[in-house]
Amino acid sequence: MKKYFLLTPGPTPVPPEVASAEAQPILHHRTTEFGKIFIDVIDGMKYVFQTKNDVLMVTGSGTAAMEASVVNLLSAGDEVIVASCGNFGDRWENICNAYGVKVHKVAVEWGQAINPVDIEEILKKNKNIKAVFTTHTETSTGIVNDIETIGKIVKDTEAVLVVDTVSGLVNQKFLTDDWYVDVAVTGSQKGLMSPPGLSFVTVSPKAWQLVEKSTLPKFYFDFKRMRKSIDNKETPFTPAVSLVVAIHKAIEMIKEKTLEKIWYDTEKLAKAVRAAVKSMGLKIFCDENHISNIVTPISMPEGVDGQKVVKTLREEFGISIAGGQSKLKGKIVRIAHMGYIDKTDLVVGISFLELVLRRFGVNIEVGSGVKTFQEVLEAK
Amino acid sequence: MKKYFLLTPGPTPVPPEVASAEAQPILHHRTTEFGKIFIDVIDGMKYVFQTKNDVLMVTGSGTAAMEASVVNLLSAGDEVIVASCGNFGDRWENICNAYGVKVHKVAVEWGQAINPVDIEEILKKNKNIKAVFTTHTETSTGIVNDIETIGKIVKDTEAVLVVDTVSGLVNQKFLTDDWYVDVAVTGSQKGLMSPPGLSFVTVSPKAWQLVEKSTLPKFYFDFKRMRKSIDNKETPFTPAVSLVVAIHKAIEMIKEKTLEKIWYDTEKLAKAVRAAVKSMGLKIFCDENHISNIVTPISMPEGVDGQKVVKTLREEFGISIAGGQSKLKGKIVRIAHMGYIDKTDLVVGISFLELVLRRFGVNIEVGSGVKTFQEVLEAK
């Protein structure tokens, strides 16, 4: 009888329309009917990514699509830049290391944004760089990176720009083509408000040239095989049929609302959450000049264990927010505002966060955050 | 308003209980609640595989789990045997080739079963063989291979036995431990009567020893990372949460019915379908001494294009059966009896197959196949 609220930066709640679509009888994946839905999804994702490039689909987590990008673009011994400002940026490095790709790392303190000039300097010094890997919105710290500027730097070099926008796409403005992103990667379970299990990749003509030269081994992740199948309105292997039908519905809803309206609404929600958090006497963890709109990272006051806050909210009140990852474990908590999460969910989240923090000895007037949240939202 | 019947050897229809479970609100994957469901699924799969070995889960198609087995067990240049009797057996070879693994191929004409002695001979001559890859039920031709005998041959060598039972598991008897199978691979969308998108792998202690020595690159498919996560009741990356919740329900249903009863019922259905097909004057495509119970491969009479039969059944009557794959395209059609497919679905399938074949000029008395099907099923 418990009611659940999912306020995590992935997976995010699934609208009832999408859940119903997911539960429809399974279609065979080599039928005209499924082929039509699949191609609709691919075309819909071109709108969501704002691209005219090829879009490919992988049955697998966002990490699968990240790895697919590495193995399709590169060869062992290739040199790349990984520009990371957190846990997900570091994942690019870990994948490259697993494949014997040589990484030039651009890193900043967690909570700060990547400085595009740092990438530019390495590219100037090293003409062998084949690819620059980075992260659009780094959910582990709350940062959004300046992909537009990075794109301008990378476009005139031999390197391709590969961006993880698993969490950012849909809710945080992302323009694949206008920003010269060669490969963009996303997952179904964040802004796309669908269940986890599908991921998508865009591939520019410049990236396809690298694919032709790549010798890293691949089979399930082979981009060329995927592209060839799309010509037949198919996937190379049995796809997660029910998830494709689900995301088909979700994309329809996104197109109906339009990306511009979603970006605008998400920004309003984000501003209201940040104001609420501050009015509760709490601090925003990351650099607010580069804070994303999809998640608010909140520093825990001295002596309060963020993991315990998350656990209490989840187990006693059915509210899932996220804790800190890796070196931030216990030090921050994170409230997401992406996908199907809306103001009603956030009022619940903020209200019970107040309550739980007070229990942990923080001097908070219950209701103060909710009041600020509503007032900021209501202001013109 | 059209009614759909899925009689293909994967994906198979999903019971309404499983579809409802799939559509439940998304749980966060790092919660106690999801952890419990996940571990239940892992334990349930040990029953389904009939194993005490580790079971690992991959968010991806069956092919993803096949590739995961190759990259976790082997190193480039390793020598292996691929014993293939059809399209899916050949897939092992294609994956090995992609990773620079040297394949000794054991092949038979499509429609015949693998002769275990052929494997034994290579193993005797070549002590460097690291693994033997083969297929339990080869759905492209309808064959079930004698894994028990192959297991006895491989167990006393240095090699591990890796078996694709993506289509066979649940409906065709398969005893991982008793048959000395070191690595067994399956998918969610066949006997497990769940949507496609999840796959599972068993790993024996002998196989883990190979994993320790393997140097093929991997990240998303890394078995050691998966095993470590299971200790924390987690997956390394966001899993297909809704598919896990769905298969959790399906496994509960399988356990309730028991594997023994499912094997028995499937065999009865298979016999009735084969008899029906023959009574219609049609021929079974494969060697009936080694025919599986999960799919009936039917040779098309001279001059009848199987692809057109499949297309008419699908587009006009909403009934999906499978055509021939690769070199069998057009020459056979295949009716599955696995997972949630039952006698009511098969009566529909057989009846409209009669009708469509008559349209294509085959001399068939409509009703003859259905009559035989019912009579064979009814016979004690």
Interface residues (C-beta under 8 A of the other chain):
Chain A: Y4 L6 T8 G10 P11 T12 P13 V14 A19 S20 E22 A23 Q24 P25 I26 L27 H28 H29 T31 T32 T59 G60 S61 G62 T63 A64 E67 N94 I95 A98 Y99 G100 G187 Q189 P195 P196 G197 L216 P217 K218 F219 Y220 D222 F237 T238 P239 A240 V241 S242 L243 R314 E315 S320
Chain B: Y4 L6 T8 G10 P11 T12 P13 V14 A19 S20 E22 A23 Q24 P25 I26 L27 H28 H29 T31 T32 T59 G60 S61 G62 T63 A64 E67 N94 I95 A98 Y99 G100 G187 Q189 P195 P196 G197 L216 P217 K218 F219 Y220 D222 P236 F237 T238 P239 A240 V241 S242 L243 R314 E315 S320
